[in-house]
Amino acid sequence: MSRIIAAACTVAALLLSQNAFAQEGDAAAGEAVFKKCTACHNVADAKHKVGPSLQGVVGRQPGVAEGFRYSKAMTDFGADKVWDDAQLAAYLENPRGVVKGTRMAFAGLKDPKEIADVIAYLKTFPAP
């Protein structure tokens, strides 16, 4: 019986966490939220700043943007992943929790709506 309860709790937790990235984001609102990121990241062209350019990040493997020197933590993390909505949502909420040892200093976005909006905004900048 306890296994059934544990399984039900796990399924409920997964469904609740999926709501954070399952909602449709608003790219225009995401542009405003992305201003928190512009000190380190760029999306309008493939030029890197302190952080890598995020142009074309959706669908890209983490830690591989040409010309940017990533931390070992990020390259190890990205070895078998792709930045999709779910992966981005988790990372944007808690960068250091998702990638232990990342150099990214940003603490993360806590509002699921802001996260969805930023992801929608990033999707408007395809790979060069």
C-alpha positions, -999 to 999 in steps of 0.1 A, spaced: 0 0 0 28 24 8 43 19 -26 10 29 -42 9 61 -21 45 68 -29 39 63 -67 8 85 -66 28 113 -48 55 110 -74 31 113 -103 13 142 -86 47 160 -81 56 154 -118 23 167 -130 26 198 -109 61 206 -120 52 201 -156 27 230 -153 56 254 -149 68 247 -184 37 234 -200 20 268 -201 23 289 -231 46 319 -227 42 354 -240 73 364 -260 66 401 -256 64 397 -218 95 375 -220 114 403 -236 108 425 -205 118 396 -182 149 389 -202 162 424 -193 174 406 -161 197 385 -183 211 411 -206 241 420 -185 255 386 -193 236 372 -223 228 383 -258 201 370 -282 201 394 -311 233 381 -326 257 352 -319 282 374 -300 290 362 -265 292 384 -234 301 372 -200 277 344 -207 271 327 -241 248 341 -267 214 326 -263 205 330 -300 193 295 -311 196 281 -276 162 263 -278 170 229 -293 207 233 -288 228 210 -267 240 227 -235 276 238 -233 284 238 -271 279 274 -284 309 279 -307 335 303 -293 323 303 -257 344 287 -229 320 268 -207 326 254 -172 334 217 -170 301 214 -150 281 227 -180 298 207 -206 295 175 -185 258 184 -178 251 189 -215 267 158 -228 233 140 -233 208 168 -232 191 194 -253 177 228 -242 140 221 -246 111 238 -227 113 214 -197 151 216 -194 151 254 -198 123 258 -172 142 237 -146 175 256 -153 159 290 -153 143 283 -120 174 271 -103 206 272 -124 230 261 -96 206 233 -85 204 219 -120 241 223 -130 262 219 -99 293 240 -103 280 263 -130 297 297 -132 263 314 -138 258 337 -108 220 343 -115 199 329 -87 170 320 -111 134 330 -118 108 319 -93 76 328 -112 66 300 -136 49 326 -158 81 346 -162 100 314 -170 74 304 -197 76 340 -211 114 340 -213 113 306 -231 88 320 -256 110 350 -261 142 328 -266 123 308 -293 120 340 -314 158 339 -319 166 309 -341 202 297 -346 222 319 -370 
